[in-house]
Amino acid sequence: MASTVAGFLVAGGMGALVNCYISSAVMIPLGLLVQEVFVQPLVALRSLLPAMVGFLGGTLILLVWHFLKTRVVRFLLDYNGWFLTPKHPINKLWYVMTIALLGRTTKGAGWYQDYLPSLPVPPLDHTCKMLLGSVRPLLTPEEYRNTEEAVKEFQTSRRTRLLQLLLKIKGWWSRNWIAEWWLNYIYLRQRTPICFNSNYYTAGTLYPTTRHQLDRAAMMLFSSITFGKLYLQGKVETMMAEGTAVPFCMNGCKYLYNTARYPGREMDRNCAGQALQSRCHLQRWQGSLSPQGIRAQLEKVVNMAGDTLDETGVAALTSLPRKDWAEIRERLEANPVNAASLHAVDSAWSLVCLDTEAYDVSDLTNSSRHFFHGNGYNRWFDKSCSLIVMANGNCGGNVEHSTLDATVAGQQWEYNLSEELYDAEGHVLPSSSYPGAHDFPVDPPTKMEWEVAEIGEKIAEAKKSLSEMIADSDLVVVTPGFGKSVPKNHRLSPDGFFQMAMQLAFYYEGRTETIRPVSDASVTFVKAMDDQTVPRDQVKKLLKTAIEYQCDYKMKAMRGLGVDRHLLGLYILAKGLDMKPMPKLFEDKAFQFTFKLSTSQTPTQLTKRKFKVPNICPGGGFGTVDKEGYGVSYIVMGEDRVHFYVNSKRSCSETDSTRFGEAICRALWDMKSLYEPAVPHSENFVC
């Protein structure tokens, strides 16, 4: 009997899709059914078997190759000889192998992330030895004996060995075992105001590029959007160690935009918003709105704002202690109008501050003060990046530090400065002058609304509190009148030279409290430098020894072999395990030091771009870590110039930023006089 199949479909490929509709009234021979349903698809599959085996085999080979390549590259990048012993013959072989696996061409940001080596867990004995060496100059003989006993007990304790083992286990499954703890405990769990205790600032350029506020803001915003677009496309060049094929981590770039810090009662969190899916309506698939188009939008914003200096003062709330701000923000978010405005700020591409103040670019001290804290209500300190442009075109930035180190923010800032282009009158040019710029219709700006009558008293208190913090901040910028050419000419490390100058200045002030990194060598040098009976040739040898120690300490820190983070990790584990009693070392004075002098060098030349003189960034700074100490940021701007950004508290009778800044410059001139005739051109070092 003939069989009838109402419907039948076989789709080939990796298998067969069979869809049969059989009339219940028709009988089909079983053999034919088996032939149609099972045999023919298997025959077809057999013909595809060689291709399937080849595909799976090739995939497996690629996976194995990627795994082996990743492990080999991590091993190569974990090698430190290229900067510890740069003239060693093996470095050439290392360089050839690294280039062979990674290629000569620098890839875009993010391409190297899988190849970066994991942060090592330092050996416990190494950390204990370094700790004793670093605190010896800071303790009395009796205090040092107590610390030695605490360290010996810590070093040999079974509980400590357990902590070290747990830390190593964490290091096995976490590429950077300290990163999350550092973020949470150093930043997000801190309940103090972040404006002076976390955020840092940067100045724009050493010379004016344009005096037109809206043109400068439009140009910088356009460059920022372009940089973000290039990052998303993987076209932002990865930062590399100078003269090598060693890439830096670029993970922080994702926090440059659409990001804000969200206050919590016990712990803050970072809102990475749209994961770089720009909410800025100045960008479309075909490109970004031209600087002229952005300027037109900014002009509408200025006209909407009118002459009102401060409509609500809501921004001042971000300067409050974090728990207070969290509680107030919860009240704000209960109102849909306020919630919408808060969301707009948090998820915005960036924050642009068009200020009415107008400090000249040459007045670095007052400009820096303004970029650091504003006037008391015109900074939203929770925003990851804020572009600040004064009425005369002088520009700078304010950065929330928890997710953005200066290397990441500095790369974008250098890109922005290098892209500035104006006509002879200082106005932005037509769109054809800027790659990727287009003119297209955009919606007009929308004014954010706030309903804050119920918290008016809280806003007034926040503005008053911030004004008091601003009045207490003593910020001064100084320059000695020369740069790194002096130490380089005498075969000394510029960074070590400037670090020793700050320690010498601290000693000149008659202060011997804790500073990092102090050493026996640096203490011996500063005392000899201040003792005219010590031969100058001997002082020069002591300076060289102190600089070598400082450079060695820095190299160990660069390799992940510093003291502070290792001890912090062990301490957090001990707290998490609720160890009782806690290891004696964690209660010792050596572990609980608060350093009176906190220093940091601002990175430069983070891009391969050549800068015109007007576009050089003069640096930036941060607040003092200790209320009775100094926070000093310095930037080496080339052979002939270095800036020191000195911050302290006016409420502390022992500190004075102007006095200390001038002491740094005098110390530098005194050190210079060891090698060549040196007389300061001026006694006024303040910029």
C-alpha positions as CSV (number, residue, x, y, z in Angstrom):
1,M,0.0,0.0,0.0
2,A,1.3,3.4,-0.9
3,S,2.0,5.6,2.0
4,T,1.2,9.3,2.2
5,V,3.2,11.8,4.2
6,A,1.3,15.0,4.8
7,G,4.4,17.0,5.6
8,F,8.1,16.3,5.9
9,L,11.1,18.6,6.4
10,V,14.8,17.8,6.9
11,A,17.2,20.6,7.6
12,G,20.9,19.6,7.3
13,G,23.9,21.0,9.1
14,M,25.2,19.6,12.4
15,G,22.1,17.4,12.7
16,A,18.7,16.8,11.2
17,L,15.5,18.5,12.1
18,V,12.6,16.2,11.3
19,N,9.0,17.4,11.2
20,C,6.4,14.8,10.2
21,Y,2.7,15.0,9.9
22,I,1.2,11.6,9.3
23,S,-2.4,10.9,8.6
24,S,-3.7,8.6,11.3
25,A,-5.8,6.9,8.6
26,V,-2.8,5.8,6.5
27,M,-0.5,2.9,7.3
28,I,3.2,3.4,6.6
29,P,5.7,0.4,6.4
30,L,8.0,0.4,9.4
31,G,11.1,-0.2,7.3
32,L,10.4,2.9,5.1
33,L,9.8,5.0,8.3
34,V,13.1,3.9,9.8
35,Q,14.9,4.6,6.5
36,E,13.4,8.1,6.2
37,V,13.8,9.1,9.9
38,F,17.0,7.6,11.0
39,V,19.2,6.1,8.2
40,Q,19.3,8.9,5.7
41,P,20.1,11.6,8.3
42,L,23.0,9.4,9.6
43,V,24.3,9.0,6.1
44,A,24.3,12.7,5.7
45,L,25.9,13.2,9.0
46,R,28.7,10.7,8.2
47,S,29.6,12.8,5.1
48,L,30.0,15.8,7.4
49,L,32.1,14.0,10.0
50,P,35.6,15.0,8.6
51,A,34.6,18.6,8.6
52,M,33.3,18.4,12.1
53,V,36.4,16.7,13.3
54,G,38.5,19.4,11.6
55,F,36.5,22.2,13.1
56,L,36.6,20.8,16.6
57,G,40.3,20.0,16.3
58,G,41.1,23.4,15.0
59,T,39.1,25.1,17.8
60,L,40.9,23.0,20.4
61,I,44.3,23.9,19.0
62,L,43.4,27.6,19.0
63,L,42.2,27.4,22.6
64,V,45.4,25.5,23.7
65,W,47.5,28.1,21.8
66,H,45.7,31.0,23.4
67,F,46.1,29.4,26.9
68,L,49.8,28.7,26.4
69,K,50.5,32.1,24.8
70,T,48.7,33.9,27.7
71,R,50.7,32.0,30.3
72,V,54.0,32.6,28.5
73,V,53.3,36.3,28.0
74,R,52.3,36.7,31.7
75,F,55.6,35.0,32.6
76,L,57.6,37.4,30.3
77,L,55.8,40.5,31.6
78,D,56.4,39.3,35.2
79,Y,60.2,39.6,34.5
80,N,61.6,42.8,36.1
81,G,65.1,42.7,34.8
82,W,64.4,45.2,32.1
83,F,64.3,48.0,34.6
84,L,66.3,46.5,37.5
85,T,69.4,45.6,35.3
86,P,68.7,47.2,32.0
87,K,72.1,46.4,30.5
88,H,71.9,42.7,31.2
89,P,72.3,40.6,27.9
90,I,69.2,38.5,28.7
91,N,67.0,41.6,28.3
92,K,67.5,41.5,24.5
93,L,66.2,37.9,24.4
94,W,63.3,38.9,26.6
95,Y,62.5,41.8,24.4
96,V,62.6,39.7,21.2
97,M,60.3,37.1,22.7
98,T,57.8,39.7,24.0
99,I,57.7,41.4,20.6
100,A,57.3,38.1,18.8
101,L,54.2,37.2,20.9
102,L,52.6,40.7,21.3
103,G,53.7,42.4,18.1
104,R,55.5,45.7,17.5
105,T,52.4,47.7,17.0
106,T,50.8,49.0,20.2
107,K,47.3,47.7,20.5
108,G,44.2,49.5,21.8
109,A,43.2,49.8,25.4
110,G,41.9,46.5,26.8
111,W,43.7,44.3,24.3
112,Y,46.5,43.4,26.7
113,Q,44.3,42.9,29.8
114,D,44.4,39.0,29.7
115,Y,48.2,39.1,29.3
116,L,48.9,41.2,32.4
117,P,50.6,39.2,35.2
118,S,48.8,38.8,38.5
119,L,49.8,41.0,41.5
120,P,52.2,38.8,43.5
121,V,51.8,38.2,47.3
122,P,55.1,39.3,48.8
123,P,57.1,36.8,50.9
124,L,56.3,37.3,54.6
125,D,60.0,37.5,55.6
126,H,60.7,40.1,52.9
127,T,57.8,42.3,54.2
128,C,58.9,42.0,57.8
129,K,62.5,42.9,56.9
130,M,61.4,46.0,54.9
131,L,59.1,47.1,57.7
132,L,61.9,47.1,60.2
133,G,64.2,49.0,57.9
134,S,61.5,51.7,57.1
135,V,60.5,52.4,60.7
136,R,63.9,52.3,62.4
137,P,64.6,56.1,61.9
138,L,61.1,57.0,63.3
139,L,61.2,55.1,66.6
140,T,63.1,55.5,69.8
141,P,65.5,52.7,70.7
142,E,62.9,51.3,73.2
143,E,60.1,51.6,70.7
144,Y,62.2,49.8,68.0
145,R,62.9,46.9,70.4
146,N,59.2,46.5,71.0
147,T,58.6,46.6,67.2
148,E,61.3,44.0,66.7
149,E,59.7,41.7,69.2
150,A,56.3,42.2,67.6
151,V,57.7,41.5,64.1
152,K,59.6,38.4,65.2
153,E,56.4,37.0,66.9
154,F,54.4,37.9,63.8
155,Q,56.9,36.3,61.5
156,T,57.0,32.9,63.3
157,S,53.4,32.7,64.3
158,R,51.2,29.8,62.9
159,R,48.3,32.2,62.7
160,T,50.3,34.6,60.5
161,R,51.3,31.7,58.3
162,L,47.6,30.9,58.0
163,L,46.9,34.5,57.0
164,Q,49.7,34.4,54.4
165,L,48.4,31.1,53.0
166,L,44.8,32.5,52.7
167,L,46.3,35.6,51.0
168,K,48.1,33.4,48.4
169,I,44.9,31.4,47.8
170,K,43.1,34.7,47.1
171,G,46.0,35.7,44.8
172,W,45.4,32.4,42.8
173,W,41.8,33.2,41.9
174,S,42.1,37.0,41.8
175,R,44.4,38.8,39.3
176,N,44.8,41.6,41.8
177,W,44.2,40.4,45.3
178,I,44.4,43.9,46.9
179,A,42.2,45.8,44.4
180,E,38.8,45.2,45.9
181,W,40.0,45.6,49.5
182,W,41.8,48.8,48.6
183,L,38.8,50.3,46.9
184,N,36.4,49.3,49.7
185,Y,38.5,50.1,52.8
186,I,40.6,53.0,51.7
187,Y,37.8,54.8,49.7
188,L,34.3,53.6,49.8
189,R,34.1,52.8,53.6
190,Q,35.6,56.1,54.6
191,R,32.9,58.3,56.1
192,T,34.7,61.7,55.9
193,P,33.9,64.3,53.2
194,I,35.5,63.3,49.9
195,C,36.1,66.8,48.6
196,F,39.4,67.2,50.5
197,N,40.1,63.6,51.4
198,S,39.6,61.7,48.1
199,N,39.2,64.0,45.1
200,Y,42.2,65.6,43.3
201,Y,42.4,68.4,40.8
202,T,44.4,69.3,37.7
203,A,45.1,72.6,36.0
204,G,44.6,73.1,32.3
205,T,47.5,74.6,30.5
206,L,50.6,76.6,31.4
207,Y,49.7,79.3,28.8
208,P,46.3,80.5,27.5
209,T,44.9,78.8,24.4
210,T,41.8,80.8,24.1
211,R,40.1,83.3,26.4
212,H,36.6,82.4,25.3
213,Q,34.9,80.3,27.9
214,L,32.3,78.5,25.7
215,D,34.7,77.8,22.9
216,R,37.2,76.2,25.4
217,A,34.4,74.2,27.0
218,A,33.1,73.0,23.6
219,M,36.5,72.0,22.4
220,M,37.4,70.1,25.5
221,L,34.0,68.4,25.6
222,F,34.3,67.4,22.0
223,S,37.7,65.9,22.6
224,S,36.4,64.0,25.6
225,I,33.6,62.5,23.6
226,T,36.0,61.6,20.8
227,F,38.4,59.9,23.3
228,G,35.6,57.9,24.8
229,K,34.4,56.8,21.3
230,L,38.0,55.7,20.4
231,Y,38.2,53.8,23.7
232,L,35.0,51.9,22.9
233,Q,36.4,51.1,19.4
234,G,39.7,49.8,21.0
235,K,41.6,52.6,19.3
236,V,43.0,54.4,22.4
237,E,46.6,53.3,22.5
238,T,47.6,51.3,25.6
239,M,50.0,53.1,27.8
240,M,53.4,51.4,27.8
241,A,56.5,51.6,30.0
242,E,58.8,54.0,28.2
243,G,61.0,52.3,25.6
244,T,59.6,48.8,26.2
245,A,56.8,46.5,25.2
246,V,55.4,46.4,28.7
247,P,51.7,47.5,28.8
248,F,49.9,49.2,31.6
249,C,46.5,48.2,32.9
250,M,43.8,50.3,31.2
251,N,40.8,48.9,33.0
252,G,40.2,52.3,34.7
253,C,39.2,54.0,31.4
254,K,35.7,52.6,31.7
255,Y,35.1,54.9,34.7
256,L,36.0,58.1,32.9
257,Y,32.4,58.6,31.7
258,N,28.8,57.9,32.9
259,T,30.1,57.2,36.4
260,A,29.5,58.7,39.9
261,R,30.1,57.7,43.5
262,Y,26.8,56.9,45.3
263,P,26.8,57.7,49.0
264,G,25.8,54.9,51.5
265,R,25.2,54.9,55.2
266,E,28.0,52.5,55.8
267,M,29.7,52.1,52.5
268,D,29.5,54.0,49.2
269,R,29.3,52.3,45.8
270,N,30.3,53.4,42.3
271,C,27.6,53.7,39.7
272,A,29.2,52.9,36.4
273,G,25.9,54.0,34.8
274,Q,25.5,52.9,31.2
275,A,28.8,51.1,30.9
276,L,30.0,53.8,28.6
277,Q,26.8,53.8,26.5
278,S,26.8,57.5,26.3
279,R,23.8,59.4,27.5
280,C,25.4,62.5,25.9
281,H,23.0,63.4,23.1
282,L,25.9,65.1,21.3
283,Q,27.0,61.8,19.7
284,R,25.4,59.7,17.0
285,W,26.5,56.7,15.0
286,Q,28.0,58.8,12.3
287,G,30.1,60.9,14.6
288,S,30.0,63.6,17.3
289,L,28.4,67.0,17.2
290,S,30.9,69.5,16.1
291,P,32.5,71.9,18.6
292,Q,30.5,74.7,17.0
293,G,27.3,72.7,17.6
294,I,28.3,72.0,21.2
295,R,29.1,75.7,21.7
296,A,25.6,76.6,20.6
297,Q,24.1,74.2,23.1
298,L,26.3,75.6,25.9
299,E,25.3,79.1,25.0
300,K,21.6,78.0,25.4
301,V,22.5,76.7,28.9
302,V,24.1,79.9,29.9
303,N,21.1,81.9,28.7
304,M,18.8,79.6,30.6
305,A,20.8,80.0,33.8
306,G,20.7,83.8,33.6
307,D,22.5,85.9,36.2
308,T,21.5,83.6,39.1
309,L,24.6,82.5,41.0
310,D,23.1,79.7,43.1
311,E,19.6,78.5,42.6
312,T,19.5,75.6,45.1
313,G,23.0,74.8,46.4
314,V,22.2,71.0,46.1
315,A,25.8,70.3,44.9
316,A,27.1,71.4,48.3
317,L,25.5,68.3,49.8
318,T,28.1,66.2,48.1
319,S,30.7,67.7,50.4
320,L,29.1,66.4,53.6
321,P,30.3,63.4,55.6
322,R,29.1,60.4,53.6
323,K,26.6,59.0,56.1
324,D,24.9,62.4,56.3
325,W,24.8,62.8,52.5
326,A,23.4,59.3,52.1
327,E,20.5,60.0,54.5
328,I,19.7,63.3,52.8
329,R,19.9,61.7,49.3
330,E,17.4,59.1,50.4
331,R,15.0,61.9,51.2
332,L,15.7,63.6,47.8
333,E,15.1,60.4,45.9
334,A,11.7,59.9,47.5
335,N,10.6,62.8,45.3
336,P,10.3,61.8,41.6
337,V,11.4,65.2,40.4
338,N,14.6,65.1,42.4
339,A,15.2,61.4,41.6
340,A,15.1,62.2,37.9
341,S,17.6,65.1,38.3
342,L,19.9,62.9,40.5
343,H,19.8,60.1,37.9
344,A,20.7,62.7,35.1
345,V,23.8,63.8,37.0
346,D,24.9,60.3,38.0
347,S,24.5,58.8,34.5
348,A,25.7,61.9,32.5
349,W,28.7,61.5,30.3
350,S,30.6,64.2,32.2
351,L,30.0,67.3,34.3
352,V,30.8,70.7,32.9
353,C,31.2,73.7,35.3
354,L,31.0,77.1,33.6
355,D,32.3,79.3,36.4
356,T,32.0,83.1,36.7
357,E,35.5,83.4,38.3
358,A,38.4,84.3,36.1
359,Y,41.9,83.6,37.5
360,D,44.8,84.0,35.0
361,V,46.5,80.8,33.9
362,S,49.8,82.2,35.3
363,D,48.2,82.4,38.8
364,L,48.5,78.7,39.5
365,T,47.9,79.0,43.2
366,N,44.5,80.6,43.0
367,S,43.5,78.6,39.9
368,S,44.4,75.4,41.7
369,R,42.4,76.4,44.7
370,H,39.4,77.0,42.5
371,F,39.7,73.7,40.6
372,F,40.1,71.9,43.9
373,H,36.9,73.1,45.7
374,G,35.1,75.8,43.8
375,N,33.1,78.5,45.6
376,G,31.1,76.3,47.9
377,Y,28.3,75.2,45.8
378,N,29.4,74.7,42.2
379,R,31.1,71.3,42.4
380,W,29.4,67.9,42.3
381,F,32.2,66.0,44.1
382,D,30.6,62.6,43.5
383,K,31.1,62.8,39.7
384,S,34.0,60.8,38.4
385,C,35.2,63.7,36.1
386,S,34.3,67.3,36.1
387,L,35.5,69.8,33.4
388,I,35.8,73.3,34.9
389,V,36.1,76.3,32.6
390,M,36.4,79.8,34.0
391,A,35.0,83.0,32.4
392,N,38.4,83.8,30.8
393,G,38.9,80.3,29.3
394,N,41.2,79.0,32.0
395,C,40.3,75.4,32.5
396,G,41.0,72.5,34.8
397,G,39.4,69.3,36.2
398,N,38.2,67.7,39.4
399,V,38.4,63.9,39.7
400,E,36.8,61.5,42.3
401,H,39.7,59.2,43.2
402,S,38.2,55.9,44.1
403,T,38.1,54.5,40.6
404,L,40.4,56.9,38.7
405,D,44.1,57.1,39.3
406,A,46.0,60.0,37.8
407,T,47.5,57.9,35.0
408,V,44.1,57.1,33.6
409,A,42.6,60.6,33.9
410,G,45.9,62.1,32.8
411,Q,45.9,60.2,29.5
412,Q,42.5,61.6,28.6
413,W,43.5,65.1,29.8
414,E,46.6,65.0,27.7
415,Y,44.6,63.9,24.7
416,N,42.1,66.8,25.2
417,L,44.9,69.4,25.4
418,S,46.7,68.1,22.4
419,E,43.5,68.3,20.3
420,E,42.7,71.9,20.9
421,L,42.3,73.9,17.7
422,Y,40.9,77.4,17.3
423,D,41.0,80.2,14.8
424,A,43.0,83.4,15.2
425,E,40.3,84.9,17.4
426,G,40.2,81.9,19.7
427,H,36.9,80.5,18.4
428,V,36.2,76.9,17.4
429,L,36.4,76.1,13.7
430,P,33.8,74.6,11.4
431,S,33.1,70.9,11.6
432,S,35.3,70.1,8.6
433,S,38.4,71.0,10.6
434,Y,37.8,68.2,13.2
435,P,37.9,64.5,12.2
436,G,34.6,62.8,13.2
437,A,32.7,66.1,13.7
438,H,29.3,66.6,12.2
439,D,26.5,69.0,12.3
440,F,23.1,67.6,13.0
441,P,19.9,68.7,14.8
442,V,19.8,68.0,18.5
443,D,17.2,68.7,21.2
444,P,17.6,71.8,23.2
445,P,19.0,71.5,26.7
446,T,16.5,70.6,29.5
447,K,16.7,72.3,32.8
448,M,16.9,70.0,35.8
449,E,14.3,70.7,38.4
450,W,14.7,70.4,42.2
451,E,12.2,70.5,45.0
452,V,14.3,71.0,48.1
453,A,12.2,73.2,50.3
454,E,12.1,70.5,53.0
455,I,15.9,70.2,53.2
456,G,16.7,73.9,52.8
457,E,18.2,73.9,56.3
458,K,20.5,70.9,55.4
459,I,21.7,72.7,52.3
460,A,22.5,75.8,54.2
461,E,24.5,73.7,56.7
462,A,26.3,72.0,53.9
463,K,27.3,75.3,52.3
464,K,28.5,76.6,55.6
465,S,30.5,73.5,56.4
466,L,32.1,73.5,52.9
467,S,33.0,77.2,53.2
468,E,34.7,76.4,56.5
469,M,36.7,73.6,54.9
470,I,37.7,75.9,52.1
471,A,38.9,78.5,54.5
472,D,40.9,75.9,56.4
473,S,42.6,74.6,53.2
474,D,46.1,76.1,52.7
475,L,47.1,75.4,49.1
476,V,50.2,76.9,47.4
477,V,52.0,76.2,44.2
478,V,55.8,76.8,44.0
479,T,58.6,76.2,41.6
480,P,62.4,76.5,42.2
481,G,63.1,77.8,38.7
482,F,64.8,74.7,37.3
483,G,63.8,71.1,36.4
484,K,65.3,67.6,36.0
485,S,68.3,68.8,34.0
486,V,70.2,69.4,37.3
487,P,70.0,65.9,38.7
488,K,70.4,64.3,35.3
489,N,73.6,66.3,34.6
490,H,75.1,64.7,37.7
491,R,73.8,61.2,37.1
492,L,71.2,61.3,39.8
493,S,67.6,60.1,39.6
494,P,65.3,63.2,39.2
495,D,62.5,61.6,41.3
496,G,64.9,60.7,44.0
497,F,66.5,64.1,43.9
498,F,63.1,65.8,44.4
499,Q,62.1,63.3,47.1
500,M,65.2,64.1,49.1
501,A,64.5,67.8,48.7
502,M,61.1,67.4,50.4
503,Q,62.7,65.4,53.2
504,L,65.4,68.0,53.7
505,A,62.7,70.8,53.7
506,F,60.8,68.9,56.3
507,Y,64.0,68.7,58.4
508,Y,64.6,72.4,57.8
509,E,61.2,73.1,59.4
510,G,62.5,71.4,62.6
511,R,60.1,68.4,62.2
512,T,61.2,64.8,62.5
513,E,57.8,63.1,62.5
514,T,56.9,60.2,60.2
515,I,57.3,60.6,56.5
516,R,57.3,58.0,53.8
517,P,59.7,56.8,52.5
518,V,62.2,57.8,55.2
519,S,65.3,55.7,55.7
520,D,68.5,55.6,57.7
521,A,70.2,56.8,54.6
522,S,67.9,59.8,54.1
523,V,68.2,60.8,57.8
524,T,71.9,60.7,57.6
525,F,71.9,62.9,54.5
526,V,69.6,65.6,55.8
527,K,71.5,65.9,59.1
528,A,74.8,66.1,57.2
529,M,73.4,68.7,54.8
530,D,72.5,70.9,57.7
531,D,75.9,70.5,59.4
532,Q,78.4,72.8,57.8
533,T,81.3,70.9,59.4
534,V,80.7,67.8,57.2
535,P,82.7,68.0,54.0
536,R,80.6,68.7,50.9
537,D,82.0,65.8,49.0
538,Q,80.9,63.5,51.9
539,V,77.4,65.1,51.7
540,K,77.3,64.3,48.0
541,K,78.0,60.7,48.7
542,L,75.4,60.5,51.3
543,L,72.9,62.1,48.9
544,K,73.6,59.5,46.3
545,T,73.2,56.7,48.8
546,A,69.9,58.1,50.0
547,I,68.6,58.5,46.4
548,E,69.7,54.9,45.6
549,Y,67.8,53.6,48.6
550,Q,64.7,55.6,47.6
551,C,64.9,54.3,44.1
552,D,65.3,50.7,45.3
553,Y,62.3,51.1,47.5
554,K,60.2,52.5,44.6
555,M,61.3,49.6,42.4
556,K,60.2,47.1,44.9
557,A,56.8,48.8,45.2
558,M,56.5,48.8,41.4
559,R,57.0,45.1,41.5
560,G,54.3,44.6,44.1
561,L,56.8,44.0,46.9
562,G,56.0,47.0,49.1
563,V,55.1,46.9,52.8
564,D,51.8,48.7,53.3
565,R,49.5,46.8,51.0
566,H,50.7,43.4,52.1
567,L,50.2,44.2,55.8
568,L,46.8,45.7,55.0
569,G,45.8,42.5,53.3
570,L,46.9,40.4,56.3
571,Y,45.2,42.8,58.7
572,I,41.9,42.6,56.8
573,L,42.0,38.8,56.8
574,A,42.7,38.8,60.6
575,K,39.8,41.1,61.1
576,G,37.5,39.0,58.9
577,L,38.5,35.8,60.8
578,D,37.8,37.7,64.1
579,M,41.2,36.7,65.4
580,K,41.4,37.2,69.2
581,P,43.8,38.4,70.3
582,M,44.9,40.2,67.1
583,P,48.6,39.8,66.2
584,K,50.7,42.0,68.4
585,L,52.2,43.8,65.3
586,F,48.8,45.2,64.4
587,E,48.7,47.0,67.7
588,D,52.3,48.2,67.6
589,K,53.1,51.9,66.9
590,A,55.0,51.0,63.8
591,F,51.8,49.7,62.2
592,Q,49.6,52.6,63.3
593,F,51.8,55.4,62.0
594,T,50.0,58.4,60.4
595,F,52.5,59.9,57.9
596,K,52.9,63.7,58.2
597,L,54.2,64.1,54.7
598,S,52.4,62.4,51.8
599,T,53.9,62.9,48.4
600,S,53.0,61.8,44.8
601,Q,54.5,62.6,41.4
602,T,52.0,63.5,38.7
603,P,52.6,61.4,35.6
604,T,53.4,63.1,32.3
605,Q,53.7,62.1,28.6
606,L,51.0,59.4,28.9
607,T,50.4,59.7,25.2
608,K,52.8,59.7,22.3
609,R,51.6,63.0,21.1
610,K,53.9,66.0,20.7
611,F,52.7,69.0,22.7
612,K,52.9,72.6,21.6
613,V,54.1,74.8,24.4
614,P,50.7,76.4,25.2
615,N,49.1,72.9,25.7
616,I,51.4,71.7,28.4
617,C,49.6,70.7,31.6
618,P,51.2,72.3,34.7
619,G,50.1,69.6,37.1
620,G,47.6,69.2,39.9
621,G,47.3,68.0,43.5
622,F,45.3,66.6,46.4
623,G,44.5,67.3,50.0
624,T,46.7,66.5,53.0
625,V,46.2,63.0,54.4
626,D,47.0,64.1,58.0
627,K,45.5,67.3,59.6
628,E,48.9,68.1,61.1
629,G,50.9,67.3,57.9
630,Y,51.3,68.1,54.3
631,G,50.1,66.7,51.0
632,V,52.6,67.4,48.2
633,S,52.1,66.6,44.5
634,Y,54.9,67.5,42.1
635,I,55.2,67.4,38.3
636,V,58.4,67.4,36.3
637,M,57.5,69.4,33.2
638,G,60.8,68.9,31.5
639,E,64.4,69.9,31.8
640,D,63.8,73.4,33.2
641,R,60.7,73.3,35.3
642,V,59.1,71.5,38.2
643,H,56.0,72.4,40.1
644,F,55.2,71.5,43.7
645,Y,51.5,71.7,44.9
646,V,51.5,71.9,48.7
647,N,48.4,71.5,50.8
648,S,47.9,71.7,54.6
649,K,45.4,72.9,57.1
650,R,45.4,76.5,58.4
651,S,43.9,75.3,61.7
652,C,47.2,73.5,62.4
653,S,49.7,75.9,64.0
654,E,52.7,73.8,63.0
655,T,52.0,73.8,59.2
656,D,52.2,76.6,56.6
657,S,52.1,75.7,53.0
658,T,53.9,78.8,51.8
659,R,56.7,78.3,54.3
660,F,57.1,74.6,53.4
661,G,56.9,75.2,49.7
662,E,59.6,77.8,49.9
663,A,61.6,75.4,52.1
664,I,61.4,72.8,49.3
665,C,62.7,75.3,46.8
666,R,65.6,76.4,49.1
667,A,66.5,72.8,49.8
668,L,66.7,72.2,46.0
669,W,69.0,75.1,45.5
670,D,71.1,74.0,48.5
671,M,71.4,70.5,46.9
672,K,72.2,72.0,43.5
673,S,75.0,74.0,45.1
674,L,76.7,70.8,46.0
675,Y,77.5,70.3,42.4
676,E,77.6,73.8,40.8
677,P,77.4,77.4,41.8
678,A,73.8,78.0,42.6
679,V,72.1,81.2,43.6
680,P,68.2,81.5,43.4
681,H,67.1,84.1,40.8
682,S,64.3,85.2,43.2
683,E,63.2,84.5,46.8
684,N,59.6,84.4,45.6
685,F,59.0,80.8,44.6
686,V,55.2,81.0,44.7
687,C,53.4,80.6,41.3
